[in-house]
Amino acid sequence: MKNVHILDIVKAGYFKNFKLYKVRVPTTSSGEITFVVQYECESFEKYSEYAQKKASEFQAEYSAKFLGKAKVDRTVMEEIE
């Protein structure tokens, strides 16, 4: 995932970079490992362009490859300075 799917999303040109995290707390009762991918965008407008033009394509690719193996939550955040 890190070497293909995530890099493909960044290479599409809508995001400047990404960070990949492993969640340590809270742990899940079933022992599942949780990862968070955080993409950085220049602006909300650039994100909106990605959402309209490419997001569904990448989401379909991800679902086809990882269906039933991974849960996905998507959140858009704004940094407060």
Helices and strands as residue ranges (DSSP letters): H 5-11, E 17-22, E 35-40, H 44-53, H 55-66
